[in-house]
Amino acid sequence: MATTGKVIKCRAAVAWEPNVPLMMEEIEVAPPQEGEIRIKVVATGVCHTDLYHLFEGKDKRGFPTVLGHEGAGVVESVGPGVTDFKPGDKVIPLFLSQCGECKFCKCPKTNLCDCSWSSKYYDIMSDPTTRFTCRGQPVLQFMGTSTFSEYTVINQIAVAKIQDDAPLDRVCLLGCGISTGYGAAVNTAGVTPGSVCAVFGLGAVGLAAVMGCKNAGASRIFAVDINEQKFEKAKVFGATDFLNPKAYNKPISEVLAELTNGGVDFSLECVGNTEVSTFISGLNQSLGSLIHFTHKKGFIQISMVTIVVNCYVDCKKKVTYDWPSEHLVQFTLRLKIFFLHMLHRTL
């Protein structure tokens, strides 16, 4: 291509500072370096994590930046040492890389890669190394992807090659929402044939979770949302029962317990709200699982007798345990909770 090895000027939606609307800017995108790929972004989705970083996270060290991590595009050029990709390949950028060599990549229980930006720079959601500049200053690449730009440069270990006939405006959702929800049901929760599931929140992640529950063989799938217009689409994806919490004068957990003779086997909370998880924490049958998605700092309060902790910070034990929702915590006895936006197993 004529642009190979040259700086590309293109449009991008730049977030200059927290809590300020994005600005359409002309940015410069440098050529890919060793092990990198430059991609022409064709389609991108918007995930709440983008909005969280802009309006809720507000860590000034993570700005200026180009948001977006749920995209798809075509390889424009490759840097030295890249052998698995070539110009013209259709690809999906990955915000969680897979080097294939570190201890995490070799472990079947996680996809948390040592070489990922998230292993060192989770607080600012970007690696300080960037191929973007605008108005003479560096602009960070959000989550290593930055799909709100017409072109982006990504490490080859954070790119997935897809079929040549894949519709990019649809498969872009595999970059985050679909893989998160589907992987939560099939891999993290391990939904079993004949089980009863409840999915709270019917956005992209929730609908993907419904689809995962169905494909895993669940016998009943309760779709729970305050917007009943979503029920028809949830039915297409495999939901069997539909509940609007506002239609009842008692907690939805009690309604589900009555409908299922005591509780469900798997609950997937796809709203991203710690209060919802706390509210439904007693819903599961003994040895059931609750899967919670969030990128917000908050706490889930659950009383437990036996507890196994696997997290990144030391937690203080109390009679009632308050665990930060941005860390991975595994509970035993009645349920298990995984905070999937930090650590989830995708497809």
Secondary structure, 3 states (H helix, E strand, C coil): CCCCCCCEEEEEEEECCCCCCCEEEEEEECCCCCCEEEEEEEEECCCHHHHHHHHHHCCHHHCCEECCCCEEEEEEEECCCCCCCCCCCEEEECCCCCCCCCCCCCCCCCCCCCCCHHHCCCCCCEEEEEEEEECCEEEEEECCCCCCECEEEEEHHHEEECCCCCCHHHHHHHHCHHHHHHHHHHHHCCCCCCCEEEEECCCHHHHHHHHHHHHCCCCEEEEECCCHHHHHHHHHHCCCEEECHHHCCCCHHHHHHHHCCCCEEEEEECCCCHHHHHHHCCCEEEEEEEEECCCCCCEEEECCCCCCCCCCCCCCCCCCEEEECCCCCCCCCCCCEEECCCCCCCC
